[in-house]
């Protein structure tokens, strides 16, 4: 082998030039199997490169489920709290026995990375739509915790953006499939005959927050936590991520959430719409009804099925069928692969199929919560045009389609 200047090039010189020397350059002669991949674990180049945003209670759990999946290479974490970033960066590095995981306090920096294929999002609800849309625009698939949207307009924009950019976007309610299979099977098998109605009991709605100011921890970016929400002073209960809706968490307050109505409603309404096969639809009428001295909401769908909220005398996911009439059984839709909702999402990232909790289905069930909240808030019935995504002849109700956002966080 001759070099360009006609000097003889040895094999050793060639290996140095191409970076293929082993012991002489301080590299091991044996490459670990995890770096090459095998039948059990794909090579890093064949894995889905993932990152997480919002790493509190559910976010930390989501991280663990993705991190421990052999099809994932986890590379970055993002949170407004330094100690959370450090904690979960350490988890990732320990998993891979390296120090490669990067941390970010601003999700936009993470989104700008071209090497990341997918992100999971578990921030408070008021951030969901902005982050999902930003991820789609940056060519990333998304797994977003429920409830997917904070407003009706956000849901429509999330669906539109996912479709425009061809992204796989999955909602995050594992309970829809795993908690309600008995009633789902009864409905889809035809056992109950044609379905008339199903009831959901859930609540409460969120409330205004008037908590007193507290000193913000040094390691927290409070302005970023608030983001598009109205400015408010820091209070630990205002931003606590626990799962209660009794005033001790962000789920309790209307600036960030619609309370138990959307938080648990995403599960229950998701299960109900799945059971009676109206996941792909939105209601046309939202009626506020008083019965036995109590008010409840009834949502009528184009196929004649009615979904009720907190109807007196009815239990959660109580179904009214048509005894004596037959209904042809249909196969029950489920996850695309075994392994639960996380495996379903990852498989769809690879196949480009729609996941079980495709963003449109997730948004439709979350919209039920928003309709109920608005009917109770306005104390009256509403008519909805799903094609136009607005209330029919109702300017007052249409003002509630979306919420004002602080700059620069506009949709």
N, C-alpha and C positions, 0 to 999 in steps of 0.2 A: 504494500500500500504506500503510495507516494503522496506527499503533501503538495500544495500549490507551488512551494518554492523548491520542489524536487528533493526535499529532505525526506528520509525514510521515516514513516509514521508507524510506531509500534502499536500493538494491540492495547497496551496500557495507555498510551497517549490518546487513542481513539475513545477508550472507555472514559477517560477523564473529560474529554471534550464533550461527550454526549451525556455525562452524568450517570453513567452506568457502573462506575466502580463501586465496590462493596467494602471489604475490610479496609483497603488502603485509604478510602475516604471517610472512614468512620461509620459506614452504614452496615446494617446487619446483612449477612448473606442469606438469611431466611426471611421472606416477607410474610407477615402474619396473615392467616387465612381470612381474618375479618377485612383486610384491605383488598383482597382479591374477590371475596364472595364465594359462596358454595351453595349446595342444595338447600341449606337451612337459612342462610343469610345472604341476600343479594350484595353485590359489590356497591360501595358508596355511589359510584357513578350511575347505578341503576335504581337508587332509592329516591323517594320523594323528599326533596329538601324542604324542611318546615321550620317555622318560627311561631312564637306565641306572643299575644298582646293582651295584657290584663291578667295578672298571675295570682289573684287572690284565691278565694275558696274553690270555685269551679274551674278557674283558669289553671290552678296548680294541679287539679285532678285531670283536666284535659291534657296538660303537658305530660303527665305520667303515662296516660294511655297512648299518646302518640310516640313518646320517647321509647317506650318498651315494645313498639311494633317494629318488626324486622324490616319492613318496607320503608321505614322513615330514617332520614339523616337529619337530626335536629341541630340547627346552627345558631339560633339567636333568640333572645328574650327581650321583651319590652314591658316596662311598667313605670308609673310615675313615682314609685317609691324605690329608693336606692337599695334598701335592705331586701326587698322582694327580688329585685334584679340579681343581687349578689347570691341570694339563696338558691334561686332556680338556675342561674348560670352554673353554680357549683354542682347541682344535680345533673345537669347535662354533661359537664366535663367529667364527672365521676363515672357516668354511664359509658363514655367513650375512652376513658383513661387518657385524656388530653386536656388542653386549655384553649380549644378552638372556639368555643361558644362566645358570641359577641353580645353585648348588652346595650340597650337603647332606652332613653327616656322620652324620645319623640318618635311616635310610630311612623312618621313620614320618612325618616331616615332608613328604617327597616324596610318599608315598602319600596324604596328606591333600589334595593339590591336586586340585581337581575338574576342572581343564582338561586333565589328562593322561589319554590314552586307553589307553596301553599302556606296559609297562616290559619291559626285558630284564634278567635276573639272571645274574650270573656270579661269585657269591661262593663261598667254600669250601662243601663239600657240607652241612655241619651247619646252614647257614642256609637252604637251599633251601625246605624245606617251610614254615617260618614266613613267609618273604617271599612265596611264591606265594599262600598262604592269605590273608595280609593284603592283597595286591593284589586278589584276587578280591572280598574283602569291601568293598573301596573302589571297586569297579566298573571295575577295570582288567584288560585282557587281558595275557597274560604269555608271553614267550619265555624259558624257563629252561634254562640249560646243564645238560648231563648230568653225573653221574648225578642224576636228579631227586630221589630220596629217599635219606636216610641210613638209614632203617629201614623195615620192612614196614608198620607202622602209619601212618607219614607218608604213604606212597604212597596208601593207601586214603583218608586224610583229604584229600589234594590232589584226588583224583578227585571225591569227594563235594562239596567246596567249589566246584570249577569248575562242576559240574553245577547245584548249588543256586543259584549266582549268575549262571548263563548266560554264563560267560566262555570265551573262546577261550584255551586254554593249550597251548603247543607245547613239546615237549622239544627239546633243542639238538644232537642228534647228526646232523650232515650226512653222516657216513660210512655210515649205515645204507642210504641210497639210492644214494650215489655210489661206494662201494667194493666192493659185493658183487653188482653187477648180473648178472655172468656166472652165478653159482650161482642167483640169484633167477630168472633167465630159464629156466634148465634145469629148475628145479622147477615153475614155474608153466606152462611150455609142455607139461608131461606127458612130456617126453623121458625122465625117469628112472623113469617109472611111479609107482605109489603110494609115498609116502615113508615109510621106516621110522624113520630117525634122522638126526641131524646133530650134529657134534661142534664144540666151541669150546675152543681152547687160550688161556688168559689167566691172568694173575696178576701179582704176588703179592698176598697179603692184607696188610692194614695191621698195625701193631705199636704197642705202648705207647711213649710218648715220655718219656724221662728226660734230656732235654737240659738243660744248666746254664743258670742265669739270665744274661741280658745286659741292658745298659741299653736301655730302650725309646726309640726316636727321639722327639723332641719333637713331631713332626707326626703321630704315630699315636695313635689312640684304641684302646688295647689291650683295654680292657674291652669295647668294642663289637665288636672283632674276635672275641673269645672268645664273646660272646653266650651262647647256651644251653649251650655246652660247659663242662666242668669248669674251674675256675680253674687256671691254670698260669702260671709266670713267662714273660716274653717271651724268645724266642730267635729269631733271624732265620731259622733253618732250620725252625722250627716253623710259621712262617706264610708261607714263601716259596711263590710260586705257580707255580714251574717244573713241568714235566710229568713229572718223574722220581718214582719210588716207592722210592728207595734210601736214604731217611733225610734227604734235603735239601729236603723240601717238606711242606706240610700233607697232601698226598696219601698220605704214608707212615704217618700216625698215626691210630689208631683213634678218637680223640676227634673227628676231623673228617672222616674218610673210611674207606672199606674198601679202600683201596689200588688196585692195578691191577685187582683183581677187579671193582670197580665202575667205575673210571675208563675203562679200555679195555674192560671187560666191557660197558659200556653200548653201545659200538660193536658188538662182536662178537656178544653175545647179541641185540642189536637186529637185526643183520643175519641171524642164524640164525633167529630167530622170524619174521622177515619172509619169508625164503626158503621155509620149510616151512609158512607160513600158520598160525601159532599165536599171532600177535600179540595176538589178542583173548582168549586163554585164559591160565590159570595152571595149573601142574601139580597133580596129585593125590598123587603119590608122589615123594619125594626119597630115592634110595637111595645109600648109601655102599658102594662095591664095591671089592674088592681083586683085582687081576689082574696077573700077572707081577711080583708083589712091590710093586706101586704101587697107591695108592688113587685112585679117581676117583668122580665123582658122576654119576648118571643120573636125569634128571627125566622122569617119564612123564606125558603129557597125556591129557585125556579122549578125544581122537580117536585114541589109539593111538600117536601119534608120540612118540619118545624123544629128548630133547636131552641130550647128555653133555658133561661138563667134564673136559678133560685126560685123555681115554681113551687108554691106551697104544697106540701104533701108528697113531693117527689124527691127521691134520693139522687146521688151523683151517678150519672150515666144510666139512669132509669130509661128504658126504651119502651115505647108504645108501638106494638106491631098491629097486625090485622089477623086475629085468630080465625082459623077456618079457611083462609085464603092462601094459595100457594105462591111462592116466589122462587124462581129458578136460582140454584146456588151458583156462586161465582168464586173463582180462585182468589184467595186473600193475598194482596200485595205485601211484600216484606222486604227485608234487607237483601242486597244483591249477593252477599256472601255471608258465611258464618263469621262470628266474632263481634257482633253488635254494631252500634251506630258509627263507631270510629272506623271499624274495618270497612263498613259500607261506604263511607266517605272516601277512604283511601283507594278502594277498588274503583270507584267511579272517577277519581282523579286519573287513574290509569286507562280506564275504558272510555271515558268521556260520556258515560251514561248519566242520567239524572239520578241523584241519590234518593233514598226513601223519604227523607225530609227535605226534598228540593225546596229552594227558597220560595217558589210560588205557593206550594202547599203550606209551608210554615207561615208565610205572610197571611194567607187566607184564614188560617185558624186564629192567628193573633189579631186579625181585623175584627173578629167576633168580640174580643175583649174591648177593643176601642169603640165598637158600636154600642155595647152595653153601657160603658162608662158615659158616653155622650147622651144616651137616652135618659139615664138617671140624672145626669148633670142638668140637662135642659128640661127634665121632667115632662117629656112628651115623646110621641112616636115620630119615626123618620122613614123616608123612602130613599132607597139607594140605587144609583145607576152605576153598575160595576164597569160598564164599558167606558164611561166618561170619568169614573172615579170621583163622583161628587153626589151630594144629596140633591134630590129633585125639587126645584123651586124653593130652596131653603137657604137663603143667604146667611142666616145666623148660624146654622149647623155647619155650613161650608167654611166658616171662619175657624172652625176647630179641626180642619183637615191637617193642619200643620202647626208648628210652634215657632216663635221667633228664636233666632240664634245669634249669639254674640259673634262679632267679627274676630277672626277671619273665617269662621266655621260655617260657611253657607253651602247649601246643596244646589 
